[in-house]
Amino acid sequence: MDSQTAERTAQLPQVTEPRNPGMALDLDWVANVQANTSAIERRAASLPGRRSVKKDYQAAWLLKAITLIDLTTLSGDDTAGRVRRLCSKARQPVRTELLDALGVDGITTGAVCVYHDMIAPAVQALQGSDIPVAAVSTGFPAGLSPFHLRLAEIEESVKAGAKEIDIVISRRHVLTQNWQALYDEMKAFRAACGDAHVKAILATGELGTLRNVARASLICMMAGADFIKTSTGKESVNATLPVSLVMIRAIRDYYDRTGYRVGYKPAGGISKAKDSLVYLSLIKEELGDRWLMPDLFRFGASSLLGDIERQLEHHVTGAYSAGYRHAMG
């Protein structure tokens, strides 16, 4: 994909799929799901060295990665001013002179992701753009608040203007293999979201095994998740390639069985431009080009954008600039 192709695809309306309606809980399917850890780790370890794109092709793929970022701030010291600056960066993620040199315009990030209290300033700052606001919910990041409050939190965030809701599952349901409870919980979260799309955060670093990750992915999709997401970004282990491979193949199996495409969002720990290229190549190889669109793939990140912009400047000028030249706002 060259820079001219990146420009064309960036300006296309976001392609939309029929929403995943979910299905009846199929415990036989879940019981048959296994994960060959050694094979998964070998495949994941081979990825960084198998695909390499250079020059204009690399620049085009990095521009594509920008359009797939959920630009995120989830800190206790978030302010309305910080969120407005982040939204400004979402609207104009790369400096104008760099885009002009690349022959590209119309690039924005995929979404802006914030806590509930920051939805209003984000919605206001993004007014007139097609950039949705995503809100983390359901007692993020631990998901241990009372169930009725978690449902109410979703409803309040949707009412405030969030178009996407990132929920966290109850890890104990996975660790105790209580698949019915996980299914019922996810189904209730999906219903509370209404027309807002729901991303199910599995917190994979706390699920114990890759088999648990595979089974939890499948349960959440059966219950109607629009996306499955690796992590909150607050765990000690966040997105990894082995976990991503397991979740992506669960998505592929679900699509083969039902005909519905579910999105994927790796989050936490993806901060380098070269890492984004590895994830994009994984998606392309395992799921195909259709998943390389904002309605089916997102990066949960903030610092990633700065490094991508830095690499694009190097492509244009031949020199690396200081990180502070690519601030979030």
N, C-alpha and C positions, 0 to 999 in steps of 0.2 A: 504494500500500500504506500503510494507516494504522497507528497504533501498536498497535491491537487485533489487526490481522492479523499484525504482527511478533511479538506475543506468542504467537499460536497457532502460527505456523510455527517459532518458536524452540523450542517444547516438543514438536514432532513428533519421532518417532524418525527418525534419519538415513536417508533413502531410499537404497537401494543398488542399483547396476546389476550385471548380469553383468560379470565382469572381462573386459577386452580380452585375448583369448587370443593376439593377434598373427596373422600370416599369413605365407605364403611371400614371400620378397623378390621384389618386382616392379620390376625395373630399368626397364622400359618406362614404367611409371607415374612413377617418379622422374625419368626423363629428360624427360618432358613437363611437369614442374612448372616454371613460370616465375613471375616477380614483376615487375610493372610498378611500378617504384619511384616514379615521379612521381604515378601515380594513387593508390598506397597512401598517400603522404605527404599528398596533397590530402584524402583521406578522413579520415585521422587528424587533420589540422589542423582539420577542421570539427567534430570531436566536442565539444570543450569548450563551444562556443557553441550547439550544437543542442539540448541537453537541459538543462533547468533544473527542479529540484524545490525547493519552498519549504515552510517551516513544518512541519506534522505529517508531510507526505509525505517531506520531507528527513530528519526525525528517524527515520522508519521505515526508510528506506534506509540510514541510518548504523548503525542497530541491526543490520540485515541484514549490513552490511559486517563488523561485529565478529564475527559467527558464522562468517565466512569467513577469518579471520586465522590464519595459522600464527605464533603469538607466538614470537619467535626471539631467542636469544642465541648468538652464534658468535664469541666473543672469546677471546684467549689467556689472559685473566685471569678466565675464568669460574670460579666456585666453586659448591659444593653449596648454600651459602646463597643465592647469587644465583638459582640455578635454582629453589629452593623458593619464593622470593619471586615469581618470574615465574609459576610454576604457580599460586600464590595469586591472582595477577592474572588468569590464564586462567580460573579458576573464578568470579571475581567481577570482570569487566572494567570495570564501571561502578559508581560509588558507589550504595549502596542508596537513598538519598534521591532521586537522580535517576531511577532506575528506578521508584520508587514514584510520582513525579510524572508519569512517562510511562505509568503503568499497565501495566508490563511486568515479568516476572520470568523466570527460567530461561535467561538469556542467558549463554553461555560463548563462548570463542574456539574456532576449529576444531581446533587442535592446538597443541602446544608443540614447537619445533624446536631441537635441541641437538647438540653433538658427542657422539661415542660415550661418552666418559668421564662425561658428565653424564646418561646414560640412567637409571641406577639411582636417583639422587635425584629425577629427574623422575617416573619411574614410581611411586615411593613417595608423592610429594607429590600425585599425581593419582589415587591409589587411591580407588575408590568413585565416580569421575566417569566420564563417557563420553568424556573428552578423550584422544585418542591422543597418544603420543609419536612424533615424527618425528626421525630421526637423519640427519645428512649423512654421506656415506660415499664410498668408492672414491677415497681420496686427496684429498678436498675441500681446497681449491678447484681445484687445478691438474689433478688426476687423472693424475699422472705416476708414481705408485708402481708397483712390479711388479704385473702383472696378477693373479697368484695371491694377493697380499696384499690387493688390492682386493676380490676375491671373499671372502676370509677375513674382511675387515672387515665386509662385509655380513652374513655368517653370524653373527659375534659380536654385532652390533647387534641382530639379530632375536632371538638367544638371550637378550640382556639385557632384552628387553621392548619394543623399538621396533616399532610397528605400521605405520610408514611409513618408507621409506628414500629419501632424496634423493641420487641418484647423479650424478656428473659424467661426461659423455662425453669421449672423447679428441678434442680439437678438430682434431688433425692429420688424422684420418680424413675430416673434412668438407673441410678446406682442400686435401687432395690428391684429393678425390672418391673415396675408397676406401669405397664404400658397403657392400660386402660385409663389410669389417672392422668398420664401425660397427654393422651389423646383428648380426653374430656377438657383438660385445662386449655390446650391449644385451640380446641374448637370454640370454647367460650371467648378466648382472646380474639379470635378471628371474627366472631359475631359482634363483639364490642367495637371493633374497628369500623364496621359498616363499609363505606366505600373506600376508606383509606387502606392502602396496601400494608400488609403485616410482614415484618421480617422476624423470624424466630431465631433468637440468639441461643446457641446450644452451650456456650461456655465450655468448649471442647477440652480445654486444659484441665477441667475438673470432672470429666466423665470416666476417667480410669483407663479405658481401652478403646482401640479403634473400632472394635465390634460394637461397643456401646454408641460410639459416634454414628456408625452406619445405621443402627436401629433407631436411634433418636431422630436422625434425619428423616427416615422413612415415616415414622409416626407423625412428625410435624407436617409433612407433606400430605399424608392421609387426612389430617385434620384441617387442611385448607391453607397452609402457609403459602404466601406469595414468594417469599425468599427464605432460604436458610442461611444463617450467618454463623461464623466460627465463634466469635468471642465478644466480650464487652470491652476489651482493651484493658481491663483492670485485673485480669488473672495473671499469675506468674508465667504461664505459657499461653500465647495467643495463637494467631494464624500460623500454621506450618504447612509445608507441601504435602506430607503424608496425610494429614487431616483433610486438606483440601481435596486430594485425590479420592479419598473415601467419600466425602460429601458430594463431589461432582459425579461420581459413579452412581451414587444413590439417586441423584437427580436424573441421570440418564436412564436408569432402570425404571424410575417412576414415569418418565415420559414414554418409554417403550410400552409400559403396561397401560397407561391411561390416556396418552395423547396430549397431556397438559405439561407445558414447560414451567418449571419453577426456577426462580433466580438464585444466584449465589453471591455471598458477600464475605470475603475474608477481611478480618479487622484486627488491628493491633499488631505492632511490630513490623509493618511494611512501610519503610521509610526511605528506601533507595530506589531510584529510577530503574536500575538494573533488575531489582526484585519484581517490579511491576511487569517488566517484559517477560519474566519467567512465568508469572501467573497468567498472563495473556496467552502465552504459547500453550500452557496447560489447558486452558479453556478451549482454545482453537482445536487442539488435538483430540480432546476427550468429548467435547460437546458440539463443536462446530461454530461457524461464523455467526450464526443467529444469536448465540449467547454473548457475543461481543457488542451488545447494545445496552444502553443504560437501564432499560426495563427488565433486563435479565442478569446483569452483572454490575457490581459496585465494589470499589475499595473503600473500607472504612479507614480514613487516614486524615492527617493534617500536614505533617512534615513531609510526606511524600511529594506533595505539590511543589514545595520549595526546591527539592532536589531535581525534579523533572524540569522545572524552569531553568535551573542552573545548567543542566545538561543541554537544553535547547540553546541557551546562550553560547555554550561552548561550540555547538554545531554551527551557529551563525558566525561567531567571531574567531573561533579557534583558541579562545582563552577561557579559563575558568574564573568566575567572579566570586567574591565573598558571599557567604550565605545571607548576610544582612541586606543584600541588594534584592532579595526575593522574599521579603517579609509577607506575613499573612494579611497585613492591612496597614 
